[in-house]
Amino acid sequence: MKPPHDMGGNPSHPIIPDKPDDKKFEEAWHRRVLGITIAVGAMGAWSIDASRYARESLPRSDYNKFSYYEKWLSGLINLLFQKGFINKNEIQSGSGDSIAPLKWRNRVLSLKNVGAVLSDGAPTRRDGPKPIFSIGQKVCAKLPLDTLSIKNGHTRLPHYICGKAGTIIKSHGVHVLPNTNAHFLGEHPENLYAVEFKASVLWEQNPSSSDTVVVDCWESYLEAA
């Protein structure tokens, strides 16, 4: 079954309004959740891939009913618990006495560095092997199940391109593989490609469409067409 977060290409969802919105946060607590997530993440106890997986692996019923920042908060709580930063009593009471292990407390995101951290993000470029595929080559996207490092694990391969053929239009170099990094199994860097798919191939009900969709795919997501 397709996980609930994999919503790309699903025609049953409403169209996202194409208009500017100056409202950054719907509720005041949303701002706090974002700030806490960034501050705690800066300690380095987990990667951005692990953070994404913590949100997308929430129970389906919770994921479908939670708001955007409820998902963020729930995923963060799960990570903090898994890493021993908090315990069940603290989660239930809402008050905390636990102290993060010393090796993580030594990494603190200071206020003066917040802007630079948000601007730079978490670089994933690494040295690694030469690419198997070349620009202009036809490739086919595998099934997500064939790319997982663990059962029900993390992948950045969207279902709507699976089994579909596209053309490599750019090589991004070698980058950390989210499928392993999300589960603390190592970075296992792979070549990353921009693959162009024709909309008429992805959605056969629109055979006359000249639109295209470009998806970034790690090498293990692809096979020669």
C-alpha positions in Angstrom: 0.0 0.0 0.0 1.3 3.5 -0.9 2.2 5.4 2.3 0.0 8.5 3.0 2.8 11.0 2.6 3.4 10.0 -1.1 0.8 12.3 -2.6 2.5 13.3 -5.8 0.6 12.9 -9.0 -2.6 11.9 -7.2 -5.6 13.4 -9.1 -8.0 13.1 -6.1 -6.3 15.9 -4.2 -7.5 19.6 -4.7 -5.4 22.0 -6.8 -2.9 24.1 -4.8 -3.8 27.8 -5.2 -1.3 29.6 -7.2 -1.3 32.8 -5.2 1.1 34.5 -2.7 0.4 34.0 1.0 2.2 36.3 3.4 1.1 34.2 6.4 4.1 32.2 7.6 2.4 30.3 10.4 -1.3 29.6 11.0 -0.8 29.3 14.8 1.7 30.7 17.2 2.8 27.2 18.4 3.7 26.3 14.8 6.6 28.8 15.0 7.8 27.1 18.2 7.7 23.6 16.7 9.8 24.7 13.8 12.3 26.4 16.0 12.6 23.5 18.4 13.0 21.0 15.5 15.8 23.1 14.0 17.5 23.7 17.4 17.4 20.0 18.4 18.4 18.8 15.0 21.5 20.9 15.1 22.9 18.7 17.9 23.5 16.1 15.2 21.8 13.1 16.8 19.9 12.3 13.6 19.9 13.4 9.9 17.3 15.3 8.0 16.4 11.9 6.4 15.7 10.4 9.8 13.6 13.4 10.6 11.6 13.0 7.4 11.1 9.3 8.1 10.0 10.0 11.7 7.1 12.1 10.3 6.1 9.8 7.4 6.2 6.7 9.5 3.5 7.9 11.9 0.4 5.7 12.1 -1.7 6.2 9.0 -4.7 7.3 11.0 -2.6 10.0 12.8 -0.9 11.1 9.6 -4.2 11.7 7.8 -5.8 13.7 10.6 -2.8 15.7 11.9 -2.0 19.1 10.7 1.4 19.9 9.1 3.1 20.9 12.3 1.3 18.2 14.4 3.2 15.8 12.1 6.4 17.7 12.8 5.9 17.7 16.5 4.9 14.0 16.7 7.9 13.0 14.6 10.2 15.0 16.8 8.8 13.5 20.0 9.4 10.0 18.6 13.0 10.8 17.7 13.7 12.3 21.1 12.2 9.2 22.8 14.1 6.8 20.5 17.4 8.5 21.3 16.8 8.6 25.0 16.4 12.4 25.3 13.0 12.0 26.9 10.9 9.3 28.6 7.3 8.2 28.5 6.4 9.9 31.7 7.7 13.2 30.3 5.7 12.8 27.1 2.5 12.1 29.1 3.0 14.9 31.6 4.3 17.5 29.3 7.1 18.4 31.7 10.7 17.3 31.3 13.6 16.5 33.6 15.8 14.5 31.2 19.1 16.0 30.0 20.5 15.1 26.6 23.8 13.1 26.6 26.9 15.2 26.9 28.1 14.5 23.4 25.0 16.1 21.9 24.8 19.0 24.4 28.2 20.2 23.1 26.6 21.1 19.8 24.4 24.1 20.3 22.9 26.3 17.6 23.5 29.9 18.7 21.1 32.6 17.6 23.8 34.4 15.5 24.2 31.3 13.4 20.6 30.5 12.7 20.4 32.5 9.5 23.5 30.8 8.0 22.3 27.3 9.0 19.0 27.8 7.4 20.6 29.3 4.3 23.2 26.5 3.9 21.0 23.6 4.9 22.6 20.2 5.3 25.0 19.6 2.4 24.7 16.1 1.0 27.4 16.2 -1.8 30.1 13.6 -1.4 32.9 11.9 -3.3 31.9 8.7 -4.9 31.8 6.3 -7.9 31.4 7.4 -11.5 27.9 7.4 -12.8 26.4 4.3 -14.5 23.9 6.3 -16.6 24.6 9.2 -18.9 22.8 12.4 -20.0 20.3 11.6 -22.7 19.9 8.0 -21.7 16.5 6.4 -21.4 15.8 4.9 -17.9 12.9 3.3 -16.1 12.0 4.0 -12.4 11.9 0.9 -10.2 9.2 0.1 -7.7 9.7 1.8 -4.3 9.7 -1.6 -2.6 12.8 -2.5 -4.6 14.7 0.5 -3.2 14.1 0.1 0.5 16.9 -0.7 2.9 14.5 -2.0 5.6 10.9 -3.2 5.5 8.5 -0.1 5.3 11.6 2.1 5.1 12.3 5.5 3.7 12.7 6.3 0.0 12.5 9.5 -2.0 11.1 7.6 -5.0 7.5 8.7 -5.7 5.0 6.0 -6.8 3.6 8.0 -9.7 6.8 7.5 -11.8 7.3 3.8 -10.9 7.5 1.6 -14.0 7.6 4.7 -16.2 10.3 5.6 -18.7 12.1 8.9 -18.7 15.3 10.6 -20.0 18.2 11.7 -17.9 18.8 15.4 -18.5 21.3 16.3 -15.8 23.7 14.6 -13.4 23.9 16.2 -9.9 27.0 14.3 -8.8 27.2 12.0 -5.8 24.9 12.5 -2.8 24.0 10.8 0.4 21.4 8.1 -0.1 18.3 8.9 2.0 17.2 5.2 2.0 20.0 4.2 4.3 20.8 7.5 6.0 17.2 7.7 7.4 17.8 4.5 9.4 21.3 5.2 10.7 22.7 2.6 8.3 25.4 4.9 6.8 25.4 7.5 4.0 26.1 5.1 1.1 26.5 8.0 -1.4 25.1 7.5 -4.9 24.9 9.4 -8.2 21.8 11.6 -8.4 20.1 12.4 -11.7 17.4 14.7 -12.9 15.1 12.5 -15.0 12.5 14.1 -17.3 9.2 12.3 -17.8 6.5 13.2 -20.3 3.2 13.9 -18.6 1.5 11.9 -21.3 3.5 8.9 -20.1 2.8 9.5 -16.4 -0.9 10.2 -16.9 -2.2 8.3 -20.0 -5.6 10.0 -19.8 -3.9 13.2 -21.2 -2.2 11.7 -24.3 -1.9 15.1 -26.0 -0.2 16.9 -23.2 3.2 18.4 -24.0 4.1 19.0 -20.3 7.0 17.3 -18.6 7.9 16.5 -15.0 11.5 16.4 -13.8 12.2 14.2 -10.8 15.6 13.8 -9.0 16.4 10.1 -8.7 19.2 8.3 -7.0 21.0 5.7 -9.2 19.5 2.7 -7.3 16.0 4.0 -8.2 16.7 3.5 -11.9 17.3 0.8 -14.4 18.1 1.1 -18.1 14.9 1.3 -20.3 
